[in-house]
């Protein structure tokens, strides 16, 4: 049967082994947040560009008297 001291030693070993993994996970979490922020920025830029292109196409269609494609 394990004693209270044995259990505390096991907990200590587990914590020691988990510390490097926790640090690595924190780094990965920061990287993922950064990538998500960059992705959202790019999607916003692409959405804005798409809206500008749609407006431009609409003006061209109106100017040439063409029926809308979509």
Phi and psi in degrees as a GROMACS rama.xvg file:
@    title "Ramachandran Plot"
@    xaxis  label "Phi"
@    yaxis  label "Psi"
@TYPE xy
-81.3043  140.005  UNK-2
-90.6822  170.854  UNK-3
-60.6723  -38.9149  UNK-4
-63.9252  -41.3162  UNK-5
-61.127  -44.4654  UNK-6
-63.4624  -39.6488  UNK-7
-64.824  -39.2966  UNK-8
-65.3981  -40.654  UNK-9
-63.1432  -44.256  UNK-10
-58.9808  -42.1611  UNK-11
-61.9167  -43.4237  UNK-12
-64.277  -43.0494  UNK-13
-62.5811  -43.2884  UNK-14
-61.869  -41.7905  UNK-15
-61.4741  -40.2304  UNK-16
-72.6082  -30.4444  UNK-17
-82.9456  -23.2266  UNK-18
-56.2776  -49.325  UNK-19
-61.6744  -36.7788  UNK-20
-67.1317  -39.3455  UNK-21
-64.1136  -41.5981  UNK-22
-62.7803  -42.1262  UNK-23
-64.8557  -41.2009  UNK-24
-64.3559  -37.8197  UNK-25
-63.0295  -42.215  UNK-26
-62.065  -43.9408  UNK-27
-65.1337  -37.7806  UNK-28
-62.4273  -43.2838  UNK-29
-63.0045  -42.1514  UNK-30
-63.3638  -43.0798  UNK-31
-63.5155  -41.356  UNK-32
-62.9922  -40.5272  UNK-33
-64.1321  -43.8461  UNK-34
-64.3248  -39.7375  UNK-35
-64.6051  -40.7832  UNK-36
-63.098  -44.7207  UNK-37
-62.5634  -40.5966  UNK-38
-63.224  -44.6295  UNK-39
-63.4182  -38.0078  UNK-40
-62.7703  -46.02  UNK-41
-64.9035  -41.9753  UNK-42
-63.3486  -39.081  UNK-43
-62.7051  -42.5579  UNK-44
-64.8106  -43.1335  UNK-45
-65.8523  -39.1218  UNK-46
-63.9747  -42.8242  UNK-47
-62.7101  -43.9544  UNK-48
-63.0316  -41.5488  UNK-49
-63.1883  -41.9917  UNK-50
-64.0822  -39.4824  UNK-51
-63.7813  -40.6969  UNK-52
-66.8673  -38.1826  UNK-53
-63.8622  -43.558  UNK-54
-62.4182  -41.5322  UNK-55
-64.2348  -44.9795  UNK-56
-61.266  -41.0309  UNK-57
-61.5354  -42.9731  UNK-58
-63.0424  -41.5443  UNK-59
-64.2665  -45.0787  UNK-60
-60.3182  -45.2986  UNK-61
-63.3136  -41.5694  UNK-62
-66.4727  -36.6496  UNK-63
-90.9274  -4.80759  UNK-64
72.23  30.3651  UNK-65
-92.2665  150.062  UNK-66
-74.0864  145.241  UNK-67
-60.9905  142.825  UNK-68
-73.946  -42.7184  UNK-69
